């Protein structure tokens, strides 16, 4: 809703759930390097087939106008790729080699940093589990942790685990940002 509001010039409270979905699709699509055609296809398939193609392109362009730093970041990464750089790094410095195309150049640092945040969150859950006790970690699936918790402890463990995971993700995502630019998790 924040992104949609900024692009559309509306307060977040005036952004409909449908427009939130459209802009979520656009932002995620941009992360993956999706083309105009791909964005339109996804919006039409998943949200509303009646939104004109031109509007979707206008929203995409509006995103880059509202967030010029994102546009510059992508342009810089593409220029590095065109100059021969075939590796990327996450915020924590983890490296990916053999980047094959500009889309991977944009996507790998974002997805890799999300993985760094998830790994740290899972590590903290395991390391600090004695603080709340009474559960077992049974699986890590994509970006979720499955815990086995007795029924009478679900709420307490869930609240604690959410706090631990959010705290770990904050450490990763905001590592290089000044405090006034910290992203809430």
N, C-alpha and C positions, 0 to 999 in steps of 0.2 A: 504494500500500500504506500510505503514511503517513496519508492521509485516511481510508481504510477502517479502519485500526487505531485511529485517534483516535475515530471515530464508534462503532465496535463495541466499544471498550474492550479491544483486543487488541494485543499487540506486533506489529510489522510482520512478523516471522518467522512468525506464525501466520495471516496473511491469505493465503487461497488466491488463485491466479491468477484464478479465476472472480470472487471478490469484488473483486479489484483492477479487473477489467474492468467490473463493475457500477458501482463508485464512479467510475471514469474516465468512464463514460458519464453518470453523474449530474452530476459536476462540469462536464464540457464542455456538457452540456445546460443546466445553470444559467447558464453563460456566455452561451448563445444564447437564454436566456429560455424554454426549453422548458417546457411545461405538465406536470402530473402525467401526463396521458394520453400526451403525447408521450414522456416519459421511459419509461413502462411499455411503450409500443409498441417503442421502440428496444431496451430491455433484453430484451424477449420475442423480438424478431426476431433480435438479434445475439448474445445470450448464453445465456439460458435461459428458455424459455416457461413454466416451472413456478414461477418466483418469483412469489409473490402480489403483486398490485397494492398491497395495504396495506403490504407490506414495502418496496416501492420508495418509497412516500410516506414511510414511517418513516425510511428511509435519507436521503432528501432533507431531511426535517425535522431529522434527526440531524446532517447536515452544517452546517446553519445554527446549531444548538445548540452544536456543537463549535467553530465558527468564527464567533462573533457579529459580528466585524468585517466579515466578508463580507456578512452580512445587513444590517448598518448601512450599508455602502457602497452596496448595491443600493437600500435604502430612501431614502438621501440622493439618489442619482441619479434615482430615480423622482420624489421630491418636487421636485427641480429641474425635471424635465421637466413635471410638473403645474403648476409655477409659470410655465411658458412658455419655459424655456431649451431651445433647439433646436440646441445645439452641444456637442461634447465635445472633449477634448484627450487626447493620449497623454502618457506620462511625460515625453517630450522636448518636449512643448508643441505638437506638430502638431495642427491643428484639423480637425474634421469639422463641416460645417454641415448644416442641414436634416435633423436627426434626426427621424424620423417617428413613433417610438413608444418606450415604455420599454425594450423589448428591445434596440433599437439603442443606446439610452442606456447600457445595461449592456455591450453587446458591443463597441461601437466603440473605447473606450479599450483594451480587452484586445487585440483584433485589430490595432488600429493600433500599439500598443506592440510586438507581435510583429513587425509589419512594420518598425518602426523598428530593432529588433534585427537582423532579417535584412538590411536595407539596410546597416547599419553593418558587419555581418559580411562581406558581399560587398565593401564598400568596402575593408575591411582586407585581405581576401585579395588584392585587386588591388594595393593600395598597398604591401603588404609581400611580394609574391611573389618578389622577388629574394633574400629571406632563405633560401629553400629552392630556388627555381628549378626548371626542368624540367617545367613544366606550363602549360596554357592553360585559362582559364575559357571554357567553350563555351556554357553556358546557366544561367539562374537560373529555377527552376521552383518556384512556390509557396514552400516553405521549404527547398528543396534547391539546392545548387550542383553543377553537373556540370563536372568537370575532365577534361581530356585529359592523361593522365600516361603516360610510358613504363613498361612493365611492371616494369623493374628499380628504379623509384623509387616505386611505389605506396604501400608501407607508410610510407616516410618522409614523403611528401607528405600522405598521409591523416592521419597523426598531427599533423603541423604544422598542416594546415588545420582539423582539429577543435579544436586549441588556440586558433587565431586566432579561429575562429567563436564558441567558448564564451566567450573573453575579451571579445569585442565584445558579445555578448548580456548578459554579466554587467554591463558598464558601463551598459547601458540599463535592464535590469530592476531592478537594485539602486540606481539613481541616487539615489532619495530615501529609501532605507532605512538605518537605523543598522546598523552592521556585524553586530551580533548577530542581526539579522533577514534577512541576505542570503540570497537564494534560490540554491541551487546550480543550475548550468546544465549 
